[in-house]
Amino acid sequence: MPFYVYIIQSEKDGTYYKGSSENPLQRLVAHNNAQSKYTSTKMPWKLVYIEEQLSKKEMLIRERNLKRGNAEYFQKLIASPKNIINNFK
């Protein structure tokens, strides 16, 4: 079973949120349905980045590392070949 880290961007103010999930599309729906207290104030959100990880442990480590990034780093990631978001559309 694959595991994913994802980045969503607020269409309200452009900020990024980093998370992890086994189903990033379903998780986006949850964010946009105000099921997360932190993201509920910045809706709507759009999915801009997905990266696959081989294990849950790797997913959690990668998510923790992503949370240290800044907007410039995220923009580079979004444009990189690591971004497999097109596989989900």
HUFENZI-V309707 format. One record per residue. N is the residue number from 0. RES is the residue in one small letter. D_CENTER is the distance of its C-alpha to the mean C-alpha in whole Angstrom. Layout:
[[N,RES,D_CENTER] [N,RES,D_CENTER]]
This chain:
[[0,m,18] [1,p,15] [2,f,12] [3,y,8] [4,v,6] [5,y,2] [6,i,2] [7,i,5] [8,q,8] [9,s,11] [10,e,14] [11,k,16] [12,d,16] [13,g,14] [14,t,12] [15,y,8] [16,y,6] [17,k,5] [18,g,5] [19,s,7] [20,s,9] [21,e,11] [22,n,11] [23,p,7] [24,l,10] [25,q,12] [26,r,9] [27,l,8] [28,v,12] [29,a,12] [30,h,11] [31,n,13] [32,n,16] [33,a,16] [34,q,15] [35,s,14] [36,k,16] [37,y,14] [38,t,12] [39,s,15] [40,t,17] [41,k,15] [42,m,14] [43,p,14] [44,w,10] [45,k,9] [46,l,6] [47,v,7] [48,y,6] [49,i,6] [50,e,8] [51,e,11] [52,q,13] [53,l,16] [54,s,17] [55,k,15] [56,k,17] [57,e,15] [58,m,12] [59,l,12] [60,i,14] [61,r,11] [62,e,9] [63,r,12] [64,n,13] [65,l,9] [66,k,10] [67,r,14] [68,g,13] [69,n,14] [70,a,13] [71,e,15] [72,y,14] [73,f,10] [74,q,12] [75,k,14] [76,l,11] [77,i,10] [78,a,14] [79,s,14] [80,p,16] [81,k,13] [82,n,10] [83,i,11] [84,i,10] [85,n,14] [86,n,14] [87,f,13] [88,k,15]]
